[in-house]
């Protein structure tokens, strides 16, 4: 036992260990734009070196860092480069990455002010900055969670608490058995994370009242059922396929008159509210009751930075309540009041750094640049033989060619080529290639190079199909 702690103390005081890790990280970042976006078979096969029995005796920290870099780095996906367009994965801002490194050295538990005055202050500042940036009510409460999935769960839990409280039911004390009904209303294109939250909170997926959408996936206001004060209505700021935004103003006005709770799922689209040129997309969004977003998508913070926001601070606190004799409540901000978690990572460090390094004008410029690159895809792809299926209003581009089998072959070929990475999806029953532009590092040249790879794959596939046809 003595030898172990002697080694740990030596490693703690060994500056070369941290320098080694930083050198590996720097080398990775320097090569991320030139490497294959998706790892090759040899790199993936190399991961088998990690599949070993747990060692009887511990390994030195130097060897561990070297192994992770040698085996792990080649098999990662180059999401930090400018040509990854899968899912809705953002890049990372230099200041936010550096702040996270420092914050990891602090290793703070931000649950209470008494545990970390620094992180409590940063989270308080970010709450004010984000609310102001997005044009939300001045007293909007914000909690920092792992991502928009948990943010939606938190927001809908707050909605459940408030809607039942308004009907004289204390869900914390009495549970859901025998509770008044809550009506769940959302569009047929709602994201899967909303469905997951509904299931997790015991609302029941079969209880959803579905609302039809238009050809861009926007909820149709004239198809809404009659609303009342038992309704929980969920809208989207950024359809996960088309990027389209629901008509907030028309819907929120109806909801406000009825006393319904409105939640806006804005995982990547909420940040459009910070861009004056896109203000029409988010008109009326601030009239909602709660919102959810990710910092690690559009804002380009490191991963694990989700935001839950609501104008009903009391509902959020009561829905996520926790008590214990050992809890040291303070007069300043106690962060655990606004999240389901108690112990967690100090997410405010990199969120604050991202907002600080960009400023208001920088967020505007970042969001605008993502839209510009998406528009470039939409302009160049038709000349390469593709058809753009959606109105490109934000950062999402949907593309098809010939039929579903052809586009799936193109997607597979592009993924294997390694120049860029895109995924597939379904859009009103048709298979499409889905392009999501979320990285500040994506340049005009990255887009053109990616289009060339897609065009080459399509030409080759069409040639093969022609050759095989009778």
Secondary structure, 3 states (H helix, E strand, C coil): CHHHHHHHHHHHCCHHHHHHHHHHHHHHHHHCCCCCCCCCHHHHHHHHHHCCCCCCCCCCHHHHHHHHHHHHHHHCCCCCCCCECCCCCCCCCHHHHHHHHHHHHHCCCCCCCCCCHHHHHHHHHHHHHHHHHCCCCCCCEEEEECCHHHHHHHHHHHHHHHHHHCCCCCHHHHCCCCCCCCEEEEECCCCHHHHHHHHHCCCCHHHEEEECECCCCCECHHHCCCCCCCEEEEEEECCCCCCCECCHHHHHHHHHHHCCEEEEECCCCHHHHHCHHHHHHHCCHHHCCEEEEECCCCCCCCCCCEEEEECCHHHHHHHCCCCCCCCCCCCCCCHHHHCCCCCCCCCHHHHHHHHHHHHHHHHHHHHHHHHHHHHHHHHHHHHHCCEECCCCCCCEEEEECCCHHHHHHHHHHHHHHCCCECEEEEECCEEEEEEECCCCCCCHHHHHHHHHHHHHHHHHHHHHHHHHCC
